[in-house]
Amino acid sequence: MIYRFANCALDCRLRQLTVADTPVHLEPQVFDVLRHLVENRDRVVSRHDLVDAVWQGRIVSEATISARIWAARHAVGDTGGAQAVIRTVPRRGFHFVAPVSVDEGSAEESSSPPEPNRVQPGDGESKLDWPFEAWRAGLTRKAGSISRSPVRFAIAAAAVMLLVLGAGLVGLEQPWGTRPETASVERMAFPLPERPSIAVLPFTNLSRDAAR
């Protein structure tokens, strides 16, 4: 939106002030002060309103506000004595008094740009079906990208399978992988000697007579 007054043009979209077709540099706060006064030209803007709109409620001094008003007047060719554009209302605030014409811009600038990468429903699809179709198309594109992955992934998968098969074969050859034999009495019995043997043990006197 462009506000035109006197020989000035205030472009809010570009945040630019033009005086006699010449761009004039403005500090961000000075531009915001001038824009707020132009947009609220139907009433007197108090200092409190400027603080809320430009400084978002932060505490600023009266000198700071007066300096921004002076810079806005100087940029549009106004003075504190003439006050042909911005008038000071004592004990109330400031009033933008210059006649203003508004330029809304062309239809192409005012219309919002189309959203990028948004799937629109076809002629044969309903509004309830096309989001699912778009989601399914996205899955198809992802699957296609996976199928076109480099060959090294297929080689790595084959190598992993070979390692798994090799580990299984090694496990079958280990002793703990064989079936244990059934225990029997014959295998556990102590083998007898070929010749009989006699064991001689000392005699113990169980009576009370030591002469025996």
Residue, then its C-alpha position, 0 to 999 in steps of 0.5 A: m500500500i502506498y500513501r501519497f501526500a504533498n509531494c511524498a509517497l510512503d510505500c509500506r510494502l517496500r518501507q520507503l519514502t519518496v519525496a519528489d520522486t527521490p528516495v529518502h533514507l529513514e531510520p526504522q523507528v522514524f518510518d514506523v512513526l510516520r506510517h502510524l500517523v498516516e494510518n491513523r490520520d482520522r484522529v489524534v495519536s497520543r504519545h502512549d499510542l506511539v510507544d505501543a505501536v513503535w516501541q512495543g510498550r517499552i519505556v522511552s523518554e519524551a526526548t526520544i519521541s520528540a526526536r523521531i517526530w522531528a526526523a519525520r517532519h524533516a523527511v517530508g519537508d515539514t517544520g515545527g513552525a509550519q506543521a503542514v503535515i504533522r501537527t502537534v496537539p498540546r497535551r494530547g499528541f500528534h495529528f497527521v493533517a495533510p491530505v492523503s490518497v491511497d494507492e492499493g497497488s495492482a491486482e497482481e501485487s495485492s493477490s497472494p502468490p500461490e502456495p508452492n508444491r501444493v497438489q491441486p485436485g484433478d477434474g475427476e477427483s473430489k475434494l475429499d479424495w485428492p489429499f489421499e492421492a497426493w499422499r500416495a503419490g508422495l510415497t510412490r516418489k519416495a519408493g522410486s528414490i529408494s529403488r534408485s539407490p546406489v549399488r553399494f547398498a545392495i552389495a552391503a546387504a549381500a555381505v551381511m547375509l553372507l556373514v550371517l550364514g557363515a556364523g551359522l555354519v561355524g556354530l554347527e561345527q563346534p563341540w557344544g553343537t553335537r548331541p551328547e551320548t547317553a550314559s550307561v552303567e558299563r561305561m561308568a563301572f571301574p574295570l576289574p584287574e586280571r588277577p585277584s589281590i588280597a588286602v592285609l589290614p592290621f588287627t585291632n584288639l577289641s578285648r580288655d586283655a592286653a596279652r592277647 
